[in-house]
């Protein structure tokens, strides 16, 4: 893809993110995961981190975590083991992570 195509993609994703998520969440995503994303909230852990999925995203980028606090780079050690398995596709059942969190 050309540089202009990349820029167009970034602008389009950012505008879509703002319209769907609002400015604050979109800026937080750009700051922490370097990409504005739109997805379905799957669950939340005891630390307040939220886990999302969008099956229309490229494989390997379709699941992500939004940390409770703004941190850069993302603090992978703040993801509990049960959610790490879901994020890394060791298992596809988010209920597994939700059950362990209780």
C-alpha positions as CSV (number, residue, x, y, z in Angstrom):
1,X,0.0,0.0,0.0
2,X,1.3,3.5,-0.8
3,X,2.0,6.1,1.8
4,X,-1.1,8.0,0.8
5,X,-3.2,4.8,1.1
6,X,-1.8,4.3,4.6
7,X,-2.6,7.9,5.5
8,X,-6.1,7.5,4.1
9,X,-6.6,4.3,6.1
10,X,-5.4,6.0,9.3
11,X,-7.7,9.0,8.8
12,X,-10.7,6.8,8.0
13,X,-10.2,4.5,11.1
14,X,-9.7,7.5,13.3
15,X,-12.9,9.2,12.1
16,X,-14.8,5.9,12.5
17,X,-13.4,5.5,16.0
18,X,-14.4,9.0,17.1
19,X,-17.9,8.6,15.7
20,X,-18.3,5.2,17.4
21,X,-16.2,5.6,20.6
22,X,-15.9,9.3,21.2
23,X,-12.8,11.5,21.3
24,X,-11.5,10.4,24.7
25,X,-11.5,6.6,24.1
26,X,-10.2,7.0,20.5
27,X,-7.2,9.2,21.8
28,X,-6.6,6.6,24.5
29,X,-6.5,3.8,21.9
30,X,-4.2,5.7,19.6
31,X,-1.9,6.5,22.6
32,X,-1.9,3.0,24.1
33,X,-2.4,0.5,21.2
34,X,-1.5,2.9,18.3
35,X,-4.7,2.1,16.4
36,X,-8.3,3.3,16.8
37,X,-10.5,0.2,17.0
38,X,-14.2,-0.5,17.1
39,X,-15.4,-3.7,18.6
40,X,-17.7,-5.6,21.0
41,X,-17.0,-5.5,24.7
42,X,-16.5,-9.1,25.7
43,X,-15.7,-8.7,29.4
44,X,-13.8,-6.9,32.2
45,X,-11.3,-8.2,34.7
46,X,-10.9,-7.4,38.4
47,X,-8.3,-4.7,37.5
48,X,-10.8,-2.8,35.3
49,X,-9.2,-3.8,32.0
50,X,-11.7,-4.2,29.2
51,X,-11.5,-6.9,26.5
52,X,-12.8,-6.4,23.0
53,X,-13.3,-8.4,19.8
54,X,-14.0,-7.5,16.2
55,X,-14.0,-10.4,13.8
56,X,-13.8,-8.1,10.8
57,X,-10.3,-7.1,11.8
58,X,-7.3,-9.0,10.5
59,X,-6.6,-12.3,12.3
60,X,-4.2,-11.6,15.2
61,X,-5.6,-8.1,15.6
62,X,-9.2,-8.9,16.2
63,X,-8.9,-9.2,20.0
64,X,-7.4,-6.5,22.2
65,X,-7.4,-5.2,25.8
66,X,-7.9,-1.6,26.8
67,X,-6.1,-1.0,30.1
68,X,-7.9,0.7,33.0
69,X,-5.3,3.4,33.2
70,X,-3.4,5.1,30.4
71,X,-0.1,3.3,30.0
72,X,2.5,3.2,27.3
73,X,3.6,0.8,26.2
74,X,0.8,-1.6,27.2
75,X,1.5,-3.4,30.4
76,X,1.1,-7.0,29.4
77,X,1.9,-8.1,33.0
78,X,-1.4,-6.4,34.0
79,X,-3.4,-9.0,32.0
80,X,-4.6,-11.9,34.2
81,X,-3.7,-15.4,33.0
82,X,-7.3,-16.4,32.2
83,X,-7.7,-13.4,29.9
84,X,-4.2,-13.8,28.4
85,X,-5.4,-17.2,27.1
86,X,-8.3,-15.6,25.4
87,X,-6.3,-12.8,23.9
88,X,-3.7,-15.2,22.5
89,X,-6.4,-17.5,21.2
90,X,-5.4,-20.4,23.4
91,X,-9.1,-20.8,23.9
92,X,-12.1,-19.0,22.3
93,X,-14.5,-19.1,25.2
94,X,-14.5,-15.8,27.0
95,X,-16.7,-17.4,29.6
96,X,-13.7,-19.4,30.7
97,X,-12.0,-16.1,31.7
98,X,-15.1,-14.7,33.2
99,X,-15.7,-17.8,35.4
100,X,-12.1,-17.7,36.6
101,X,-12.4,-14.0,37.5
102,X,-15.2,-14.7,40.0
